[in-house]
C-alpha cells in the first residue's frame, strides 16, 4: 500500500541557516496481510461433541438427584427407627420418673401423652424430644396392637412405669412396604421388617 508523504530533499536548514527545500513524494509501506479465517486458527465444537457433553451432564445430574432423594424403603426405615427410639426413650422416662406415658398415632402423625396426678391424659406439646411429629407424606400409620389386641386408630398405647409392661406393635406403611415397631414390655423397642404388601 502506497501513501503520499513529503520527502526531505536536504536538511531542514540549508547553508547560512536557511530552510532547505522540501519536495513532495510518495512512500510505500509494507502491506499487512488480512487476518486468516477462523478455521485456520482453530476449530469450534462440533454438533457431535456438544451432544456428548450434554449426555454426560444429564447422567451426572441424574446420579446426584437420586442420591439427594432417598427411596421409599430408606424413608420408611428411618422413620421406623426414629419412632422406636422415641418410644423406648418414653418407656425409660416413664420407669425412671414413675409416671405413665402413652403414645397415639393416626394417619401420618403421632404424639405422646402424660397422665396427670388426677388420672387425666394430657398431650405433651413442648418437650424437646416427645413433641408431636408428622411423618413424611409417603409414610402412614397402619395397624396398632397392644398386648396382642388390635386398637382403634388414635387409641393410646400406654408406656407403663412398671418394669413388666405390656407388649405393643406399631406398623408403618409406605407404598407396598411395611415396617413394625415392636416393644417387648421390658422397655426395649426395636424395628422388625414387615411383609411386602
N, C-alpha and C positions, 0 to 999 in steps of 0.2 A: 504494500500500500504506500503510495507516494503522496506527500503533502508539500505545499509550498512554504518555504521558510526563508527569511532574509539571510543571506550568507555574507560573511565578513570578507571583504576584498583585502583589506590591510588592517593594521592595528587600529583601534578606536581613535587614536590620536596620531596624526601624521607628524611630519617634521615641523619643528617650531611650535609644537603644542596644538597644531590644527587637527581638527577631527578628520579622520580618514573617510574615504568614500565607502558607501555601502552599496552592495549590489544584491538585488533580489535574485533568488534562485529556487530550486526545489531540491528536497532531500527525500530519499526513500527509506522508510522504516521497515524492519522485518515484519512480515505478516504473521500474526498469531493464529494458529490453526483453531478451528472451532472445537468445542468440547465433543468428544466421541459420544455416540449414543449410549443410553443407559445399559444396553445389553453388553457393551464392551467392558464396562466397569464391573459388572457382576450380574447375578440373576435374582429375581424375586422368588417368593414361594409359589410353587405350582399348586394347582387345584387338588391334586392327589395328596401333597404334603399337608395342606390345610385340613383335608378330611381326616387324615391320620391323627393330627393333633387334636381335632375335635372329638374323635372316638376315644382317644386316651384320656382326655379331660372328662368325658362323660363317665367312663369306667371308674376313675378316681373319685368323682363326685358321688357315684352310687355306693361305693365302698364306705366312704365317710358317712353318708346318710344312714346306711344300715347299722353302722357302729354307734351312731348317736341315737338311734331309735331302737330300743330293746324290743324283742319279740314278746308275744303274749305269755309264753311259758316263763320267761325271765321275770316279767312284771308280776305274775301270779306267785312265783316262788318268793320274791322279795316281800310282797305284801303278806304272805303267809308267815314268813319268818318274823316280820315286824309285829304281827298280831300275837304270835306265840310269845315273843319277848315281853310284850306289854302285859299279857295275861299272866305270865309267870311272875313278872315283877309285882303285879297287883296281888297275886296269891301270897307272895312272900311278905309284902307290906301288910296284908291282912293278918297273917300269922304273927308278924313282929309287933303290930300295934294292937292286936286283939280286937279289931273292929272289922266287921264283914264288909267286903266289897262285892260288886257284881258287874257283869258285862251284859250288854244287849246290842243287837245289831239287826238291821233290816235294809234291804236294797243294797246300796253301795256306801253305807255309813254305819258307824258304830260308836258307842260311848261307854263310859264307866260310871258306876253309881256307888254311893256310900250310904250306909244305914246310920241314921242318927240315933241318939240315945232313946228317943221316943219310938223307935222302930220304923220310922219313915225313910223310904229310899229317896235320896237326894242326888240329882245329877251332878257329876263333877265337871266343872267348867274351866277353872283356872289353874289346874295342876300342870306343872311343867312337862309331865310325861303322860298322864292319863286324861288328857283333854279330848273332846270329841274329834273324830277324824273321818275324813271322806276317802273312800277308795277311788282308784282311777276308774274312768268310765267303762273300761273293758272288764272290770272285776266286780262281781256281785256276791252277796252272802247267800249261800244255799241252805241246806238242812242244818239245823242245830239240835243237838240232843244232850240231855243231862241225866246222868245216872241210868243210861240205857233207854230213856224215854224221849221221844221226839217232842220238841217245843214249838209252839206257835211263833211266827215271826215277831220279833220285838220283845219276846219274853226274857226275863232275867236269868243269867247263868251265875249262880252265887259262887264267889271265891271265898270259901269259908275260912275263918281264922283257925279252925280246928286242924290238927295235924292229919287227921283222916277225913279228907273231904270227898265229895262225890266226883266221879269221872264225868268228863264232858267232851264233846266233839263239835267243832265248827267247820263247816265245809265252805270253801271259797271256790267260785266258778269263774272261768274265763273262756268264752267261746266253747270249744268241746273239751276243755281241760278242767280238772278239779284238783284241789289240794285240801287235806284235812289238818286242822289244828287240834291236837288231842292233849287233854290234861289227864294225868294218871291218878289224881286225887291226893297226891303227896306233895303238891307244889311244882312238880315238873311238867312243863308244857313243851311239846315237840311237834314238828311238822311231818306228816306222813303223806307221801304221794298218793293222790286219789286215782280213780279209774278214769280213762278217757270216755267221754260221753258218746 
